[in-house]
Amino acid sequence: MSIFKHAANILEARVNKLLSRAEDPAATLDLSYEKMLASLQEAKHHLADVVTERISLENQIAQAQKLAARAEEDARMALNANREDLARSALAEKQAEAQKITALQEAHDTVAAQAQKLMDYEHALQERIEQFRTQKEVMKSQMAAAQAQVKVTESLTGLGHGLDDAGDALRRVQDRTAHEQAKAQAMDGLLESGVINDPLDHRTQTDREMDKLRATSGVDDDLARLKAELAAKQD
């Protein structure tokens, strides 16, 4: 690994570490899925290259087989014409093509094996990607539902900004109401005790006390009268 590649890897690791602190899980899953698709495309390109090489070797083998067959026909024709020298030359060409076929076939078998491995890998990768896609969508749905539940719970418990502000406002009103009620009670007590006076009431404290006494006495007299009337009717 070159020093530049090593430095790039270190930088990428540090950037990933910083990004993970504010990571969006759903976006991370989508990014992983995209990387897997990119890997699949890369595998397809490699497979296409290997298959192309395999087909090229097959074409070369077929061509060599044709040349070998033609050389054998030429050897027969030369023998029929009593030209053994030409027959030997034709058979030498056949042997050369046969050797070429052997070498090409070995290369073909190797490339064909590689192509099969790549096809198996591509198939397995496609299945894995499809499984990951399904899992990704399920996890994203579960995550969205969980996040929605958290937001609703925060709102209901006052942890969110909405009900938190409303709760503060309600507490302020309750405190103000309690204060005003206490003040009203205090004012009634002071008014009742005569510490403060009604500016429209010009009576003295003694007059107010006497009026209160007379009112109470009047009520007692009426109550006694009514009791007496009821008792007389019963007799």
ChimeraX attribute file (.defattr): number of C-alpha atoms within 10 A of each C-alpha:
attribute: neighborCount
match mode: 1-to-1
recipient: residues
	/A:1	5
	/A:2	7
	/A:3	8
	/A:4	9
	/A:5	10
	/A:6	11
	/A:7	11
	/A:8	12
	/A:9	12
	/A:10	12
	/A:11	12
	/A:12	12
	/A:13	12
	/A:14	12
	/A:15	11
	/A:16	12
	/A:17	12
	/A:18	11
	/A:19	11
	/A:20	12
	/A:21	8
	/A:22	8
	/A:23	12
	/A:24	10
	/A:25	13
	/A:26	16
	/A:27	11
	/A:28	13
	/A:29	18
	/A:30	15
	/A:31	12
	/A:32	16
	/A:33	17
	/A:34	14
	/A:35	12
	/A:36	18
	/A:37	16
	/A:38	12
	/A:39	15
	/A:40	18
	/A:41	13
	/A:42	13
	/A:43	17
	/A:44	16
	/A:45	12
	/A:46	15
	/A:47	20
	/A:48	15
	/A:49	13
	/A:50	19
	/A:51	19
	/A:52	14
	/A:53	17
	/A:54	21
	/A:55	15
	/A:56	13
	/A:57	21
	/A:58	17
	/A:59	13
	/A:60	17
	/A:61	21
	/A:62	13
	/A:63	14
	/A:64	21
	/A:65	17
	/A:66	14
	/A:67	17
	/A:68	23
	/A:69	16
	/A:70	16
	/A:71	22
	/A:72	20
	/A:73	16
	/A:74	19
	/A:75	24
	/A:76	18
	/A:77	16
	/A:78	18
	/A:79	15
	/A:80	11
	/A:81	11
	/A:82	11
	/A:83	13
	/A:84	15
	/A:85	12
	/A:86	17
	/A:87	22
	/A:88	17
	/A:89	15
	/A:90	22
	/A:91	21
	/A:92	16
	/A:93	18
	/A:94	24
	/A:95	15
	/A:96	15
	/A:97	21
	/A:98	18
	/A:99	13
	/A:100	17
	/A:101	22
	/A:102	14
	/A:103	12
	/A:104	18
	/A:105	16
	/A:106	13
	/A:107	16
	/A:108	21
	/A:109	13
	/A:110	12
	/A:111	19
	/A:112	18
	/A:113	14
	/A:114	16
	/A:115	21
	/A:116	14
	/A:117	13
	/A:118	19
	/A:119	18
	/A:120	12
	/A:121	16
	/A:122	19
	/A:123	13
	/A:124	12
	/A:125	17
	/A:126	15
	/A:127	12
	/A:128	13
	/A:129	19
	/A:130	14
	/A:131	11
	/A:132	16
	/A:133	18
	/A:134	12
	/A:135	13
	/A:136	18
	/A:137	14
	/A:138	12
	/A:139	15
	/A:140	17
	/A:141	13
	/A:142	12
	/A:143	14
	/A:144	13
	/A:145	12
	/A:146	12
	/A:147	12
	/A:148	12
	/A:149	12
	/A:150	14
	/A:151	14
	/A:152	14
	/A:153	13
	/A:154	16
	/A:155	15
	/A:156	13
	/A:157	12
	/A:158	16
	/A:159	15
	/A:160	15
	/A:161	11
	/A:162	12
	/A:163	16
	/A:164	16
	/A:165	13
	/A:166	12
	/A:167	14
	/A:168	12
	/A:169	12
	/A:170	13
	/A:171	12
	/A:172	12
	/A:173	12
	/A:174	12
	/A:175	12
	/A:176	12
	/A:177	12
	/A:178	12
	/A:179	12
	/A:180	12
	/A:181	12
	/A:182	12
	/A:183	12
	/A:184	12
	/A:185	12
	/A:186	12
	/A:187	14
	/A:188	13
	/A:189	13
	/A:190	13
	/A:191	13
	/A:192	11
	/A:193	11
	/A:194	14
	/A:195	10
	/A:196	12
	/A:197	15
	/A:198	9
	/A:199	6
	/A:200	6
	/A:201	8
	/A:202	10
	/A:203	12
	/A:204	11
	/A:205	13
	/A:206	9
	/A:207	11
	/A:208	14
	/A:209	13
	/A:210	12
	/A:211	13
	/A:212	12
	/A:213	12
	/A:214	12
	/A:215	12
	/A:216	11
	/A:217	12
	/A:218	12
	/A:219	12
	/A:220	11
	/A:221	12
	/A:222	11
	/A:223	11
	/A:224	11
	/A:225	12
	/A:226	11
	/A:227	11
	/A:228	11
	/A:229	10
	/A:230	10
	/A:231	10
	/A:232	9
	/A:233	7
	/A:234	6
	/A:235	5
